[in-house]
Amino acid sequence: MNMNVDNKRPRGFTSQVLRVVQVLIVLVVALVSARPEAAADGTADKLGELFFPYRQGTPKAAGVTPGLKIDSTNAHLLQEVLPPELLDHVAAGEFSFILQDTTDTPLRQEYIDATIQHSGKAALGSEKLQNYVAGLPFPLLDLHDPQAGIKGAWNYRYRDRGDSVQYWPTNEHRTGTGAVERSETFYIAQMFGPHSAGGAAAGDRQAWERRGIYAKRYMRFVAPSDAEGRQVMSLTYENDLQLDDQWLYDPRTRRTRKVVYNPYEAPGNGQLLSEDTSGFNGYLHVYDWTYVGEKVVLAPSPIRSAEPTLGGRGNWYPTDPWELRKAIVLEAKSRDSHPLYSRRLLYLDAQTYANLYTFAYDLEGKHRRTFLQVYFHPQFNPWNNKVWLPQISAQLSLDYERDRASIFQTHKVVYNEHLNENRWFSIMALMLNGK
């Protein structure tokens, strides 16, 4: 449902402003206490700018004003704030949207505190980060630093995603006309630790640390009937060179087997490789990373409702109001042979490191796929989520070469509720939950 962006503010707007002021005071006091030199070298101000980039005002661009409808007739106004990979499709009349004011989305206090407390400790290693504890490992990127690209990639890996999350999504395979060729329904649960800032998720943190586990993921197919009951459980490790462990439960045989994880596989023959999840969810070491810089862009997030409005060609595109946001741009070039892509461009939200959109280019360098991430503002959810982080609403994976799209939408999402590891994240759990 679209909202009037001129007069609609998030619920609790005044309390949100007070919270920003309070957090800024805590940030400066905590950082100076931990590092007395921070006041002199400007680190405190820089971190304040990182977590609260809009405290001095929201981004502006010529001709880009809240309430303006953007379509093919005035798409030229967006040349400075919308990458050509999207602008060309607006200009071609494939979709339109209204502009809204920039929305402040500060992260959880625990994550901010962890970043402040451990600022300057993390260092790059050959396989994983060294001396990393929690929070954003490299909060201040420098264009002149030749390692800024890989540091930005590690920031993206360790962005605040909550301590645990459960969501109930659907995924539709759509043609360019909007016809649905296949639809799937899932239940997905994830836990993050032991670097999770909130500290509520991992049940046995010592066991996680001992095995070097970064995240655990469980997925169960609910529909269609030919996939119902299939389950996948996977472990992702801190060591970027260590392949994910993955187990598959097949309801037809009622057997569980360990399978080789392939990040280049497209489950269900869709437009989404395993590493395309969330815009990018692959191994960092197989790419050469470059920090392109920070840029003001138009983005389809955050929306001010729990579910997105989709429209345009094929019902592929997010048509809730878009807004100007500061973004960190990273380029990832494939080091070795990749079956589809020569490089990616990631546009990450500068305040949260959430992936706003990613563009993937084929082996000849032509733009082939766009991955649009849609998040809803924490104050717009019907499930009583109290965590203050971008909450996933949809991922839209558009393949222009095949004229197909995968439309992944969450219809319920719950953050930071206790998850029993033995129930969801063990091989025995796959058998017990099997049908």
C-alpha positions as CSV (number, residue, x, y, z in Angstrom):
1,M,0.0,0.0,0.0
2,N,1.5,3.3,-1.0
3,M,1.5,6.1,1.5
4,N,1.4,9.9,1.1
5,V,5.1,10.6,1.5
6,D,4.5,14.3,2.1
7,N,2.8,14.0,5.4
8,K,3.4,10.5,6.6
9,R,6.2,10.1,9.2
10,P,7.1,6.9,10.9
11,R,5.3,6.2,14.1
12,G,7.2,7.5,17.1
13,F,9.0,10.1,15.0
14,T,9.7,12.4,18.0
15,S,11.0,9.5,20.1
16,Q,13.2,8.5,17.2
17,V,14.8,12.0,17.1
18,L,15.4,11.9,20.9
19,R,17.0,8.4,20.4
20,V,19.4,9.8,17.8
21,V,20.5,12.6,20.1
22,Q,20.9,10.2,23.0
23,V,22.9,7.7,21.0
24,L,25.2,10.5,19.6
25,I,26.0,11.6,23.2
26,V,26.7,8.0,24.2
27,L,28.8,7.4,21.1
28,V,31.1,10.3,21.7
29,V,31.5,9.6,25.5
30,A,32.1,5.9,25.0
31,L,34.6,6.4,22.2
32,V,36.6,9.1,24.0
33,S,36.6,6.9,27.1
34,A,37.9,3.9,25.2
35,R,40.3,5.9,23.0
36,P,41.3,9.3,24.5
37,E,43.0,10.2,21.2
38,A,39.6,9.9,19.4
39,A,38.6,13.4,20.2
40,A,41.8,14.9,18.8
41,D,41.9,12.8,15.6
42,G,38.3,13.3,14.7
43,T,37.4,9.6,14.9
44,A,34.3,10.3,17.2
45,D,32.9,12.7,14.6
46,K,33.6,10.3,11.8
47,L,31.8,7.4,13.5
48,G,28.9,9.7,14.3
49,E,28.7,10.6,10.6
50,L,28.8,6.8,9.8
51,F,25.9,5.8,12.0
52,F,23.9,9.1,11.6
53,P,24.7,10.4,8.1
54,Y,21.6,12.5,8.0
55,R,21.8,14.4,11.3
56,Q,23.0,17.5,9.4
57,G,20.3,17.2,6.7
58,T,19.2,14.8,4.1
59,P,20.7,14.4,0.6
60,K,19.6,16.8,-2.2
61,A,19.8,16.5,-6.0
62,A,18.6,19.0,-8.6
63,G,15.0,18.3,-9.7
64,V,14.6,15.4,-7.2
65,T,11.9,16.5,-4.8
66,P,9.6,14.4,-2.5
67,G,6.2,13.8,-4.0
68,L,7.4,14.0,-7.6
69,K,6.3,11.0,-9.8
70,I,9.2,9.6,-11.9
71,D,8.4,7.9,-15.2
72,S,9.7,7.8,-18.8
73,T,8.9,11.5,-19.3
74,N,11.2,12.9,-16.7
75,A,13.7,10.0,-16.1
76,H,16.5,12.3,-17.3
77,L,16.3,14.2,-14.0
78,L,17.8,11.1,-12.3
79,Q,21.0,10.9,-14.3
80,E,23.2,11.8,-11.3
81,V,21.4,9.7,-8.7
82,L,20.3,6.5,-10.5
83,P,22.7,4.1,-12.1
84,P,22.2,3.6,-15.9
85,E,21.4,-0.1,-15.2
86,L,18.2,1.1,-13.6
87,L,17.7,4.5,-15.3
88,D,17.5,3.0,-18.8
89,H,14.6,0.8,-17.8
90,V,12.7,3.8,-16.2
91,A,13.4,5.8,-19.4
92,A,12.0,2.9,-21.4
93,G,8.7,3.0,-19.5
94,E,9.2,-0.3,-17.7
95,F,8.3,1.1,-14.3
96,S,7.6,4.4,-12.4
97,F,7.6,5.5,-8.8
98,I,7.1,8.5,-6.5
99,L,9.9,10.1,-4.5
100,Q,9.8,10.5,-0.7
101,D,12.0,12.1,2.0
102,T,15.1,10.3,3.1
103,T,14.4,8.1,6.2
104,D,16.8,7.8,9.1
105,T,17.4,4.1,10.0
106,P,20.0,4.0,12.8
107,L,21.2,0.5,13.8
108,R,20.9,-1.2,17.2
109,Q,22.6,0.4,20.1
110,E,24.5,-2.8,20.8
111,Y,26.0,-2.9,17.4
112,I,27.0,0.8,17.6
113,D,28.5,0.2,21.0
114,A,30.4,-2.8,19.7
115,T,31.8,-0.9,16.8
116,I,33.0,1.9,19.1
117,Q,34.5,-0.4,21.6
118,H,36.5,-2.4,19.1
119,S,37.3,0.3,16.5
120,G,40.8,-0.1,15.1
121,K,41.3,-3.7,16.3
122,A,40.3,-5.8,13.3
123,A,42.9,-6.6,10.7
124,L,42.8,-8.4,7.4
125,G,44.0,-12.0,7.3
126,S,44.6,-14.5,4.5
127,E,41.6,-16.6,5.4
128,K,39.5,-14.6,8.0
129,L,39.7,-11.4,10.0
130,Q,42.2,-11.1,12.8
131,N,41.3,-9.6,16.2
132,Y,37.7,-9.0,15.1
133,V,35.2,-9.1,18.0
134,A,31.9,-7.5,17.0
135,G,30.4,-4.5,15.3
136,L,31.6,-3.1,12.0
137,P,35.2,-4.3,11.5
138,F,36.4,-1.4,9.4
139,P,34.1,1.5,10.0
140,L,36.2,4.2,8.3
141,L,37.1,3.4,4.6
142,D,39.7,5.4,2.8
143,L,39.7,5.8,-1.0
144,H,43.5,6.0,-0.9
145,D,43.8,2.6,0.9
146,P,44.4,-0.2,-1.7
147,Q,42.7,-2.6,0.7
148,A,39.6,-0.5,1.2
149,G,37.6,-2.7,-1.2
150,I,38.1,-6.0,0.7
151,K,37.6,-4.1,4.0
152,G,34.2,-2.9,2.6
153,A,33.4,-6.5,1.7
154,W,34.1,-7.7,5.2
155,N,32.0,-4.9,6.5
156,Y,29.2,-6.2,4.4
157,R,29.7,-9.7,5.7
158,Y,29.5,-8.6,9.3
159,R,26.7,-6.0,8.9
160,D,24.1,-6.0,11.6
161,R,21.6,-8.8,10.6
162,G,20.2,-9.4,14.1
163,D,21.1,-12.3,16.3
164,S,18.5,-14.6,14.7
165,V,15.8,-14.3,12.1
166,Q,12.8,-16.4,11.0
167,Y,10.9,-15.6,7.9
168,W,8.0,-17.1,5.8
169,P,8.6,-16.2,2.2
170,T,7.4,-17.1,-1.3
171,N,9.4,-17.1,-4.5
172,E,7.8,-16.7,-7.9
173,H,9.4,-17.3,-11.3
174,R,7.9,-14.7,-13.6
175,T,8.1,-14.0,-17.3
176,G,8.4,-10.6,-18.8
177,T,4.6,-10.5,-19.2
178,G,4.1,-11.3,-15.5
179,A,3.0,-14.9,-16.0
180,V,4.0,-17.0,-13.0
181,E,5.8,-20.2,-14.2
182,R,6.4,-21.6,-10.7
183,S,5.8,-20.6,-7.2
184,E,7.5,-21.9,-4.0
185,T,6.8,-21.3,-0.3
186,F,9.4,-21.7,2.5
187,Y,10.1,-21.4,6.1
188,I,13.7,-20.2,6.8
189,A,15.5,-19.7,10.1
190,Q,19.0,-18.3,10.7
191,M,21.3,-17.7,13.6
192,F,24.4,-15.4,13.7
193,G,27.3,-15.7,16.1
194,P,29.6,-15.5,18.0
195,H,30.2,-12.0,16.7
196,S,26.6,-11.0,16.9
197,A,26.3,-7.8,18.9
198,G,23.2,-8.6,20.7
199,G,24.5,-11.8,22.2
200,A,21.1,-13.5,22.3
201,A,21.3,-16.0,19.5
202,A,24.1,-18.5,19.8
203,G,23.3,-21.1,22.5
204,D,26.8,-22.5,22.9
205,R,29.1,-19.7,21.8
206,Q,32.2,-21.7,22.8
207,A,31.2,-24.5,20.5
208,W,30.6,-22.0,17.7
209,E,34.0,-20.4,18.3
210,R,35.8,-23.8,18.5
211,R,34.4,-24.8,15.2
212,G,34.8,-21.4,13.6
213,I,31.1,-21.1,12.7
214,Y,29.7,-17.7,11.5
215,A,26.1,-18.6,10.8
216,K,23.6,-21.5,10.7
217,R,20.7,-21.7,8.3
218,Y,17.7,-24.0,8.1
219,M,15.2,-24.0,5.2
220,R,12.0,-26.1,4.7
221,F,9.9,-26.2,1.5
222,V,6.2,-25.8,2.3
223,A,5.0,-25.8,-1.3
224,P,4.6,-26.9,-4.1
225,S,3.7,-30.6,-3.6
226,D,6.7,-31.9,-5.6
227,A,9.1,-30.1,-3.1
228,E,7.0,-30.1,0.1
229,G,9.0,-31.4,3.0
230,R,12.4,-30.9,1.5
231,Q,14.8,-29.5,4.0
232,V,18.3,-27.9,3.8
233,M,20.6,-27.1,6.7
234,S,23.9,-25.3,6.2
235,L,26.8,-24.0,8.2
236,T,28.9,-21.0,7.1
237,Y,32.3,-20.5,8.6
238,E,34.5,-17.5,9.7
239,N,37.2,-18.8,7.4
240,D,36.4,-17.6,3.9
241,L,38.4,-20.4,2.3
242,Q,36.3,-23.1,4.1
243,L,33.4,-24.3,2.1
244,D,29.9,-24.3,3.6
245,D,28.7,-27.6,5.0
246,Q,25.3,-28.5,3.8
247,W,22.8,-31.3,4.4
248,L,19.7,-32.2,2.4
249,Y,16.7,-34.1,3.6
250,D,14.6,-35.8,0.9
251,P,11.0,-36.5,1.9
252,R,10.7,-39.1,-0.9
253,T,13.4,-41.3,0.6
254,R,13.3,-40.0,4.1
255,R,17.0,-39.9,4.1
256,T,19.5,-37.1,4.9
257,R,22.7,-36.8,3.0
258,K,25.6,-34.3,3.0
259,V,25.8,-32.4,-0.3
260,V,28.6,-30.3,-1.8
261,Y,27.7,-26.6,-1.6
262,N,28.1,-24.9,-5.0
263,P,27.7,-21.1,-4.8
264,Y,27.2,-21.0,-8.6
265,E,24.2,-23.3,-8.6
266,A,20.8,-22.0,-9.4
267,P,18.3,-23.8,-7.2
268,G,15.1,-24.6,-9.0
269,N,16.6,-23.4,-12.3
270,G,15.7,-19.8,-11.4
271,Q,17.4,-16.5,-11.9
272,L,19.2,-16.7,-8.6
273,L,22.5,-18.4,-7.9
274,S,23.2,-19.4,-4.4
275,E,25.7,-16.6,-4.0
276,D,23.1,-14.1,-5.3
277,T,21.1,-14.2,-2.1
278,S,20.8,-10.8,-0.5
279,G,22.4,-9.3,-3.6
280,F,25.6,-11.1,-2.8
281,N,26.2,-13.9,-0.4
282,G,29.3,-15.6,-1.8
283,Y,32.9,-16.2,-0.9
284,L,35.0,-13.0,-0.7
285,H,38.3,-14.5,-1.8
286,V,37.1,-15.4,-5.3
287,Y,36.8,-11.8,-6.2
288,D,39.1,-8.8,-6.4
289,W,37.4,-6.0,-4.5
290,T,37.6,-2.2,-5.2
291,Y,36.1,0.6,-3.1
292,V,34.6,2.9,-5.8
293,G,33.6,5.5,-3.2
294,E,30.5,6.9,-1.6
295,K,27.6,8.2,-3.7
296,V,24.1,9.6,-3.3
297,V,21.6,7.4,-5.1
298,L,17.9,6.7,-5.3
299,A,16.9,3.5,-3.6
300,P,13.7,1.5,-3.2
301,S,14.2,1.2,0.6
302,P,13.1,1.6,3.3
303,I,9.4,1.3,2.5
304,R,6.8,2.4,5.0
305,S,4.8,-0.8,5.1
306,A,5.6,-4.5,5.8
307,E,5.2,-5.7,2.2
308,P,6.2,-4.0,-1.0
309,T,4.0,-2.9,-3.9
310,L,5.3,-4.3,-7.2
311,G,4.4,-3.1,-10.6
312,G,5.7,-2.2,-14.0
313,R,6.8,-4.6,-16.7
314,G,6.1,-8.2,-15.5
315,N,5.3,-6.9,-12.0
316,W,9.1,-7.1,-11.5
317,Y,9.8,-3.7,-10.0
318,P,9.3,-2.0,-6.5
319,T,6.9,0.9,-7.0
320,D,6.6,2.1,-3.4
321,P,8.2,5.5,-3.0
322,W,12.0,5.7,-3.6
323,E,14.3,8.0,-1.7
324,L,17.8,9.5,-1.8
325,R,20.3,7.7,0.3
326,K,24.1,7.7,0.8
327,A,25.6,4.5,-0.6
328,I,29.0,2.8,-0.5
329,V,29.9,1.4,-3.9
330,L,32.0,-1.8,-4.2
331,E,33.2,-3.5,-7.4
332,A,33.9,-7.2,-7.3
333,K,35.8,-8.7,-10.3
334,S,35.9,-12.5,-10.6
335,R,39.4,-13.8,-10.1
336,D,38.9,-17.2,-11.8
337,S,36.4,-18.5,-14.3
338,H,32.9,-17.8,-13.2
339,P,30.1,-19.6,-15.1
340,L,28.0,-16.3,-15.6
341,Y,29.6,-13.1,-14.3
342,S,32.8,-11.1,-15.0
343,R,32.1,-8.6,-12.2
344,R,29.5,-7.1,-9.9
345,L,28.7,-3.6,-8.6
346,L,27.3,-3.5,-5.1
347,Y,25.5,-0.4,-3.8
348,L,25.4,-0.7,0.0
349,D,23.5,1.6,2.3
350,A,26.1,3.8,4.0
351,Q,24.1,3.8,7.3
352,T,23.4,0.1,7.6
353,Y,25.5,-1.7,4.9
354,A,22.2,-3.3,3.7
355,N,22.5,-4.2,0.0
356,L,20.3,-1.7,-1.9
357,Y,21.0,-3.2,-5.3
358,T,23.6,-5.2,-7.1
359,F,24.3,-5.4,-10.9
360,A,26.0,-8.4,-12.4
361,Y,27.7,-8.4,-15.8
362,D,28.2,-11.3,-18.1
363,L,31.6,-12.7,-19.3
364,E,31.7,-10.1,-22.1
365,G,31.0,-7.3,-19.7
366,K,27.4,-6.6,-20.6
367,H,24.9,-5.9,-17.8
368,R,22.9,-9.1,-17.4
369,R,21.2,-9.2,-14.0
370,T,19.9,-6.7,-11.4
371,F,19.2,-7.7,-7.8
372,L,17.0,-5.2,-6.0
373,Q,16.6,-5.5,-2.2
374,V,13.6,-4.0,-0.5
375,Y,13.6,-3.5,3.3
376,F,10.9,-2.0,5.5
377,H,11.5,0.5,8.2
378,P,11.6,-1.1,11.7
379,Q,8.6,1.0,12.8
380,F,6.4,-0.5,10.1
381,N,5.9,-4.1,11.0
382,P,2.9,-6.0,12.3
383,W,4.9,-8.7,14.1
384,N,6.2,-6.7,17.1
385,N,9.9,-6.8,16.0
386,K,11.7,-4.5,18.4
387,V,15.2,-4.7,16.8
388,W,16.4,-1.6,15.0
389,L,17.7,-2.8,11.7
390,P,16.6,-3.0,8.1
391,Q,14.0,-5.8,7.9
392,I,13.9,-7.7,4.7
393,S,10.7,-7.5,2.6
394,A,11.7,-8.7,-0.9
395,Q,14.5,-9.5,-3.3
396,L,13.8,-9.0,-6.9
397,S,16.2,-10.8,-9.2
398,L,15.9,-9.7,-12.8
399,D,17.5,-11.5,-15.7
400,Y,17.3,-9.3,-18.8
401,E,18.9,-11.9,-21.1
402,R,16.4,-14.6,-20.3
403,D,13.5,-12.2,-19.8
404,R,12.8,-13.8,-16.5
405,A,12.6,-12.7,-12.8
406,S,12.6,-14.4,-9.4
407,I,10.4,-12.5,-7.0
408,F,11.2,-13.4,-3.4
409,Q,8.9,-11.9,-0.9
410,T,8.7,-12.3,2.9
411,H,5.2,-12.4,4.3
412,K,6.2,-12.6,7.9
413,V,9.6,-11.9,9.5
414,V,10.6,-12.2,13.2
415,Y,13.9,-11.1,14.6
416,N,15.8,-12.1,17.7
417,E,13.4,-14.7,19.1
418,H,15.1,-17.6,20.8
419,L,15.8,-20.5,18.5
420,N,16.5,-24.0,19.8
421,E,19.7,-25.1,18.0
422,N,18.9,-28.8,18.5
423,R,15.5,-28.4,16.9
424,W,16.6,-26.5,13.8
425,F,20.3,-26.8,13.2
426,S,21.4,-30.4,13.5
427,I,21.3,-33.5,11.3
428,M,19.0,-35.2,13.8
429,A,16.6,-32.2,13.5
430,L,16.2,-32.8,9.8
431,M,15.1,-36.3,10.5
432,L,12.7,-35.3,13.3
433,N,11.2,-32.5,11.2
434,G,10.9,-34.7,8.2
435,K,7.5,-35.8,6.9
